């Protein structure tokens, strides 16, 4: 159950109202107008709470749950006790997410500019912006309507941030254009200098990084992640892409729309990532290769070659999942043989 010291609840709702909002079917519900007070995990729920279960692994917890209503799929509805009201949904996790957002809507910072913020005289601020203590808004920067800039964050010269976007505390933006409704979490670095050098026996020469970082609408960039600006071509993050914490995206990288990039992944310069690609945690993607639309990469993989659309790959170097599973099975088999030989 959310700690009320940190999260503010919007109100209460009837079971019937909640079911209607997620398009679910009510079962075992003796009182559709009963008021639900809060959300909770199935193991922690008490009377007046709503919870969810999405697979059979957690069915056993339903018998002892004190929740008043549970969201679950139809194929396990018959496993729930008759005393528990049910909202049947094809996608119970998604339905619960909608209800959780209803109870706990995202809070926005109060509008206005903190007294300790430094806003250049020729910066442009839209209506209803919020700029936190110690933030710096540089000359020529443009903040759209409703933009929030957290405490001690830096918005560089001529950077543009689209309406409704949020820049978290201690983040920095330079050489970049940020779309609308983008969320940049604390400590992220957008538009920093890319990592490019020419080296020989005469020494190291740094390649100028003269491109931009373009972040399209509805993107989220996690805490302490870095998106380098391009070296000439721009670095682009496509609309609706979600980037986890501690992700590194190199210069000139092109990421399509609707991608999921998990924590500690790294994408080297000039790689091209298609639409709706999923890159799991600690994956490394080599530079100058392409992942086609819908590719899925297993955790801790090293992707070293171009991958066709729709492929599921894993390993280092990454190979199709069927081959990766054979490799893992072969290694396990060798381990068993060695144990047998040692006996």
C-alpha positions as MATLAB code, in Angstrom:
seq = 'XXXXXXXXXXXXXXXXXXXXXXXXXXXXXXXXXXXXXXXXXXXXXXXXXXXXXXXXXXXXXXXXXXXXXXXXXXXXXXXXXXXXXXXXXXXXXXXXXXXXXXXXXXXXXXXXXXXXXXXXXXXXXXXXXXXXXXXXXXXXXXXXXXXXXXXXXXXXXXXXXXXXXXXXXXXXXXXXXXXXXXXXXXXXXXXXXXXXXXXXXXXXXXXXXXXXXXXXXXXXXXXXXXXXXXXXXXXXXXXXXXXXXXXXXXXXXXXXXXXXXXXXXXXXXXXXXXXXXXXXXXXXXXXXXXXXXXXXXXXXXXXXXXXXXXXXXXXXXXXXXXXXXXXXXXXXXXXXXXXXXXX';
ca = [
       0.000    0.000    0.000;
       1.429    3.422   -0.918;
       2.998    5.387    1.948;
       0.854    8.494    2.409;
       3.912   10.489    3.449;
       5.105   10.361   -0.154;
       2.008    9.744   -2.296;
      -1.296   11.651   -2.276;
      -4.499    9.798   -3.019;
      -7.068   11.517   -5.221;
     -10.227    9.971   -3.776;
     -12.313    6.806   -3.529;
     -14.316    4.936   -6.177;
     -17.031    2.308   -6.335;
     -16.328   -1.178   -7.665;
     -18.764   -0.563  -10.528;
     -17.007    2.667  -11.441;
     -13.585    1.005  -11.475;
     -14.844   -1.890  -13.609;
     -16.363    0.533  -16.108;
     -13.171    2.571  -16.343;
     -11.126   -0.460  -17.382;
     -13.823   -2.216  -19.409;
     -13.870   -5.204  -17.068;
     -16.649   -7.647  -16.213;
     -17.858   -7.931  -12.627;
     -18.133  -11.393  -11.049;
     -19.065  -12.448   -7.472;
     -19.899   -8.836   -6.715;
     -22.747   -8.582   -4.228;
     -22.468   -4.796   -3.878;
     -21.205   -2.994   -7.017;
     -21.550    0.350   -5.220;
     -19.175   -0.620   -2.450;
     -16.466    2.022   -2.089;
     -12.858    1.050   -2.682;
     -10.439    3.073   -0.601;
      -7.017    2.163   -1.988;
      -4.803   -0.115   -4.089;
      -2.516   -2.826   -2.697;
      -0.568   -5.967   -3.555;
      -2.617   -9.132   -3.205;
      -0.579  -10.290   -0.185;
      -0.871   -6.933    1.622;
      -4.430   -5.895    0.752;
      -6.984   -5.232    3.470;
     -10.734   -4.608    3.395;
     -11.502   -1.725    1.047;
      -8.498   -2.384   -1.218;
      -8.271   -3.483   -4.846;
      -5.451   -5.764   -6.032;
      -4.618   -7.754   -9.163;
      -3.332  -11.188  -10.127;
      -2.229  -11.901  -13.689;
      -1.073  -15.536  -13.629;
      -1.558  -18.817  -11.789;
       1.630  -18.398   -9.779;
      -0.182  -16.068   -7.398;
      -3.541  -17.812   -7.269;
      -2.745  -19.298   -3.861;
      -2.504  -15.818   -2.360;
      -6.139  -15.109   -3.288;
      -7.476  -17.531   -0.694;
      -5.921  -15.590    2.178;
      -6.208  -12.095    0.717;
      -8.381   -9.618    2.590;
      -8.910   -7.437   -0.513;
     -12.442   -6.376   -1.404;
     -11.945   -6.785   -5.139;
      -9.328   -8.305   -7.421;
      -8.592   -7.826  -11.127;
      -7.652  -11.067  -12.856;
      -7.918  -12.895  -16.208;
     -10.873  -15.147  -16.960;
      -8.796  -18.336  -17.049;
      -8.119  -18.180  -13.303;
     -11.361  -16.549  -12.143;
     -12.702  -19.928  -11.019;
      -9.772  -20.265   -8.600;
     -10.766  -17.183   -6.594;
     -12.885  -17.563   -3.433;
     -16.585  -16.753   -3.844;
     -16.319  -14.054   -1.170;
     -13.957  -11.976   -3.311;
     -15.455   -9.602   -5.881;
     -13.712   -9.873   -9.245;
     -13.089   -7.600  -12.201;
     -12.286   -9.862  -15.142;
      -9.914   -8.354  -17.686;
      -7.903   -9.683  -20.622;
      -4.998   -7.520  -19.406;
      -5.241   -7.313  -15.624;
      -1.870   -5.644  -15.132;
      -2.777   -2.865  -17.559;
      -6.191   -2.469  -15.917;
      -4.571   -2.193  -12.497;
      -2.132    0.405  -13.826;
      -5.059    2.528  -15.020;
      -6.730    2.261  -11.625;
      -3.488    3.021   -9.785;
      -3.093    6.177  -11.881;
      -6.670    7.071  -11.027;
      -6.044    6.797   -7.286;
      -2.580    8.371   -7.493;
      -2.395   10.776  -10.450;
       0.998   12.222  -11.295;
       1.641   15.371   -9.313;
       3.080   18.468  -10.920;
       5.273   21.002   -9.192;
       3.713   24.366   -8.314;
       4.062   26.884  -11.114;
       6.489   29.755  -10.828;
      10.213   30.460  -10.729;
      12.113   29.829   -7.494;
      13.934   32.850   -6.097;
      17.307   31.077   -6.359;
      16.844   29.981   -9.980;
      18.911   31.780  -12.628;
      16.862   32.551  -15.737;
      18.576   34.503  -18.503;
      16.820   37.641  -19.652;
      16.480   36.349  -23.218;
      15.197   32.890  -22.302;
      11.568   32.275  -23.265;
       9.248   30.775  -20.672;
       5.789   29.509  -21.612;
       2.678   29.737  -19.503;
       2.538   27.826  -16.244;
       6.173   26.740  -16.079;
       7.794   25.601  -12.852;
      11.509   26.187  -12.253;
      13.005   24.813   -9.056;
      15.638   26.218   -6.718;
      19.114   26.547   -8.176;
      18.047   25.702  -11.738;
      19.777   27.527  -14.611;
      17.929   28.478  -17.807;
      20.419   29.841  -20.335;
      20.154   32.499  -23.028;
      17.856   31.623  -25.910;
      16.392   28.567  -24.198;
      12.692   27.980  -24.829;
      10.436   26.245  -22.338;
       6.949   25.400  -23.575;
       3.745   25.749  -21.602;
       3.601   23.722  -18.414;
       7.253   22.645  -18.452;
       8.788   21.674  -15.096;
      12.513   22.047  -14.454;
      13.670   20.506  -11.166;
      16.082   21.897   -8.628;
      19.696   22.446   -9.721;
      19.043   21.412  -13.316;
      20.728   23.085  -16.278;
      19.095   24.019  -19.590;
      21.738   25.186  -22.046;
      21.739   27.935  -24.627;
      19.019   27.676  -27.297;
      17.758   24.348  -25.981;
      14.034   23.845  -26.618;
      11.773   21.885  -24.278;
       8.244   21.116  -25.498;
       5.016   21.697  -23.648;
       4.242   19.522  -20.652;
       7.733   18.063  -20.369;
       9.466   17.427  -17.052;
      13.187   17.835  -16.412;
      14.146   16.166  -13.133;
      16.486   17.460  -10.466;
      20.200   17.779  -11.339;
      19.643   16.944  -15.015;
      21.470   18.798  -17.776;
      20.355   19.602  -21.315;
      22.596   21.030  -24.020;
      22.627   21.024  -27.842;
      19.220   19.364  -27.872;
      15.586   19.740  -28.844;
      13.107   18.075  -26.497;
       9.567   17.239  -27.608;
       6.291   17.487  -25.753;
       5.349   15.437  -22.666;
       8.906   14.121  -22.334;
      10.054   13.005  -18.872;
      13.758   13.328  -18.106;
      14.549   11.833  -14.717;
      17.032   13.215  -12.185;
      20.686   13.225  -13.134;
      20.181   12.482  -16.839;
      22.524   14.133  -19.353;
      21.144   14.996  -22.755;
      23.246   16.428  -25.585;
      26.638   15.940  -24.009;
      29.712   15.585  -26.206;
      29.947   12.264  -28.035;
      32.975    9.979  -27.644;
      34.931   10.299  -30.894;
      38.690   10.464  -31.496;
      41.351    9.960  -34.153;
      44.527    8.472  -32.719;
      47.945    7.538  -34.094;
      51.557    7.791  -33.023;
      51.362   11.583  -33.326;
      48.697   11.731  -30.627;
      44.954   11.837  -30.107;
      42.743   14.350  -31.898;
      39.197   14.820  -30.669;
      36.544   14.777  -33.378;
      34.193   17.785  -33.112;
      30.687   16.765  -32.064;
      28.608   19.174  -34.118;
      25.208   17.482  -34.196;
      22.253   17.647  -31.836;
      20.219   15.284  -29.672;
      16.589   15.158  -30.811;
      14.141   13.697  -28.272;
      10.688   13.237  -29.792;
       7.326   13.464  -28.000;
       6.298   11.175  -25.117;
       9.785    9.791  -24.451;
      11.029    8.953  -20.951;
      14.743    8.953  -20.099;
      15.714    7.355  -16.796;
      17.857    8.652  -13.973;
      21.575    9.072  -14.695;
      21.212    8.029  -18.324;
      23.188    9.778  -21.052;
      22.192   10.608  -24.611;
      25.132   12.058  -26.513;
      24.627   14.595  -29.260;
      25.599   13.660  -32.799;
      28.994   14.214  -34.333;
      27.412   15.626  -37.491;
      24.198   13.694  -37.979;
      21.823   14.071  -35.046;
      21.201   11.534  -32.328;
      17.444   10.810  -32.406;
      15.185    9.091  -29.869;
      11.828    8.245  -31.441;
       8.401    9.011  -30.106;
       7.164    7.006  -27.139;
      10.457    5.253  -26.436;
      11.116    4.373  -22.779;
      14.719    4.421  -21.535;
      15.577    3.027  -18.108;
      18.162    4.279  -15.613;
      21.909    4.159  -16.322;
      21.624    3.760  -20.086;
      24.296    5.094  -22.468;
      23.310    6.117  -25.994;
      26.215    7.182  -28.170;
      26.502    9.836  -30.839;
      24.522    9.544  -34.096;
      22.376    6.699  -32.738;
      18.913    6.509  -34.272;
      16.268    4.923  -32.023;
      12.809    4.318  -33.471;
       9.444    4.816  -31.840;
       7.998    2.781  -28.995;
      11.248    1.079  -27.986;
      12.058   -0.253  -24.505;
      15.703    0.060  -23.406;
      16.420   -1.394  -19.959;
      18.941   -0.426  -17.317;
      22.706   -0.442  -17.957;
      22.300   -1.041  -21.679;
      24.753    0.716  -23.963;
      24.312    1.572  -27.633;
      27.465    2.570  -29.483;
      27.711    5.355  -32.000;
      25.813    5.338  -35.309;
      23.772    2.221  -34.487;
      20.221    2.221  -35.833;
      17.435    0.777  -33.696;
      14.096    0.138  -35.400;
      10.589    0.665  -34.045;
       9.274   -1.290  -31.022;
      12.624   -2.898  -30.254;
      13.157   -4.303  -26.736;
      16.709   -4.196  -25.359;
      17.014   -5.894  -21.965;
      19.345   -4.965  -19.128;
      23.139   -4.798  -19.573;
      22.970   -5.328  -23.325;
      25.756   -3.880  -25.447;
      24.983   -2.909  -29.036;
      27.973   -2.340  -31.316;
      28.250    0.774  -33.428;
      27.232    1.073  -37.084;
      24.853   -1.897  -37.018;
      21.071   -2.015  -37.356;
      18.363   -3.752  -35.344;
      15.175   -4.152  -37.358;
      11.665   -3.394  -36.178;
      10.424   -5.564  -33.327;
      13.778   -7.120  -32.433;
      14.070   -8.426  -28.854;
      17.477   -8.764  -27.181;
      17.968  -10.891  -24.047;
      19.731   -9.493  -20.995;
      23.554   -9.253  -20.932;
      23.832   -9.910  -24.656;
      26.444   -8.416  -26.933;
      24.990   -7.491  -30.312;
      27.721   -7.267  -32.930;
      25.895   -7.590  -36.237;
      22.811   -6.309  -38.020;
      19.639   -8.172  -37.011;
      16.567   -8.726  -39.186;
      13.127   -7.441  -38.115;
      11.297   -9.552  -35.554;
      14.306  -11.612  -34.443;
      14.756  -12.662  -30.822;
      18.433  -12.891  -29.969;
      20.672  -13.562  -26.972;
      24.243  -14.307  -25.961;
      27.615  -12.706  -26.556;
      27.955  -12.459  -29.460;
      24.184  -12.493  -29.834;
      22.607  -15.227  -31.955;
      18.985  -16.299  -32.572;
      17.394  -17.507  -29.343;
      17.071  -21.102  -30.540;
      20.853  -21.220  -31.077;
      21.514  -19.425  -27.792;
      19.462  -22.006  -25.907;
      21.409  -24.829  -27.611;
      24.679  -23.173  -26.574;
      23.525  -22.919  -22.964;
      22.366  -26.545  -22.997;
      25.707  -27.669  -24.460;
      27.662  -25.819  -21.756;
      25.511  -27.399  -19.045;
      26.069  -30.819  -20.630;
      29.844  -30.297  -20.637;
      29.688  -29.346  -16.980;
      27.836  -32.545  -16.121;
      30.397  -34.632  -18.087;
      33.289  -33.033  -16.216;
      31.628  -33.822  -12.886;
      31.180  -37.438  -13.983;
      34.857  -37.677  -14.976;
      35.947  -36.300  -11.618;
      34.120  -39.051   -9.735;
];
